[in-house]
């Protein structure tokens, strides 16, 4: 009996699916009678200056070795980009979801909300890849949409290219989210310092990272202030409030940035940023969650690269 090789490759995705379902059931069982006492912190409602650091601080895999997490995140990103295989990329998406939400116990709503930001850009950027334009309809097209001046056509080739692009980009983003949502910013900068990255670049990255969240926090406070004065009740007032907030945002943020720098100087800042770093050794459990999935993804990549039918 002969099976098409795509069916066989889909069967390779069963292990991460089983992990995902088992982890979701475990998470639901543990928290079935508990309220989400962390609901509302960080990114969702704009509270907290460093929301990403808050997610990393509360992550259950935050005690993993930061060098291992950063290196593994970059490795998964490279696997998605180099393999150019939707099966591998989809497996990476499932596995990073399992690690971040199930092992790290990050709230699923927060995680999906964070992924929605790059997803919107991916959909907007792939429209011109998905659709072809022609004056006549295609007989082998999946969809022929007539317009006043041409047909918008989706062919199997463009659909396959779009799905492949989505899987590859989403897999790479998921790998970076797994790393950033479980690793504190000071640990990332510490790893860069150990890699002998120039000190000036590290300090500029740190300053820019902090200033981004100063801007976000300032905008959130100014918007709350405008809402408390009924500044968004009508369209005219909303436009006026938005313009006033935008015009004052940079000035207020610069003032807060200056206060941030004064606080650093008051703590004896001399041009070299130092952070306290805990020693986090690499354990056998951490190596298992790194080596086993990597071998699995490489095996799936090898199987799909062969592109042959399998006889049973």
Long-range contacts (C-beta under 8 A, 24 or more apart in sequence): 1-311, 1-312, 2-309, 2-310, 2-311, 2-312, 3-309, 3-310, 3-312, 4-309, 5-307, 5-308, 5-309, 5-310, 8-303, 8-310, 9-87, 9-300, 9-303, 9-304, 10-87, 12-87, 12-91, 12-299, 12-300, 12-303, 13-87, 13-90, 13-91, 13-94, 15-296, 16-91, 16-94, 16-95, 16-98, 16-293, 16-296, 17-94, 19-94, 19-95, 19-98, 19-102, 20-94, 20-97, 20-98, 20-102, 23-98, 23-101, 23-102, 23-103, 24-101, 24-102, 26-102, 27-101, 27-102, 27-105, 27-108, 36-107, 38-107, 39-107, 42-110, 43-110, 43-113, 43-114, 44-109, 44-110, 44-113, 46-216, 46-217, 46-220, 47-220, 49-213, 49-214, 49-216, 49-217, 50-185, 50-210, 50-213, 51-213, 51-216, 52-180, 52-181, 52-185, 53-184, 53-185, 55-106, 55-110, 55-181, 55-182, 56-180, 56-181, 56-182, 56-183, 56-184, 56-185, 57-184, 58-105, 58-106, 59-100, 59-104, 59-105, 59-106, 59-181, 59-182, 60-103, 60-104, 60-105, 61-99, 61-103, 61-104, 61-182, 62-104, 62-182, 62-183, 62-184, 63-280, 64-182, 64-280, 64-286, 65-280, 65-281, 65-282, 65-286, 66-183, 66-184, 66-187, 66-188, 66-190, 66-191, 66-280, 67-191, 67-194, 68-282, 68-286, 68-290, 69-178, 69-179, 69-182, 69-183, 70-179, 70-183, 70-188, 70-191, 72-179, 72-290, 72-294, 73-175, 73-176, 73-178, 73-179, 73-180, 74-175, 74-179, 75-294, 76-171, 76-172, 76-175, 76-178, 76-294, 76-297, 77-171, 77-172, 77-175, 77-176, 79-294, 79-297, 79-298, 79-301, 80-167, 80-168, 80-171, 80-172, 80-175, 81-168, 81-172, 83-297, 83-301, 84-164, 84-168, 85-300, 85-301, 85-304, 85-305, 86-163, 86-164, 86-167, 86-168, 87-300, 87-304, 88-171, 88-297, 88-300, 88-301, 88-304, 89-164, 89-167, 89-168, 89-170, 89-171, 89-172, 90-167, 90-171, 91-296, 91-297, 91-300, 92-171, 92-174, 92-175, 92-297, 93-167, 93-170, 93-171, 93-174, 95-293, 96-171, 96-174, 96-175, 96-177, 96-178, 97-174, 99-178, 99-182, 99-289, 100-174, 100-177, 100-178, 100-181, 100-182, 103-289, 104-181, 104-182, 106-181, 111-177, 111-181, 114-177, 114-181, 115-170, 115-173, 115-174, 115-177, 118-169, 118-170, 118-173, 119-170, 122-165, 122-166, 122-169, 122-170, 126-162, 126-165, 126-166, 129-158, 129-161, 129-162, 129-165, 130-154, 130-158, 130-159, 130-162, 131-158, 132-158, 185-209, 186-275, 186-276, 186-277, 187-277, 189-273, 189-275, 190-275, 190-277, 199-272, 202-273, 203-271, 203-272, 203-273, 206-273, 210-260, 211-253, 211-257, 214-253, 214-256, 214-257, 214-260, 215-249, 215-253, 218-249, 218-252, 218-253, 218-256, 219-245, 219-249, 222-248, 222-249, 222-252
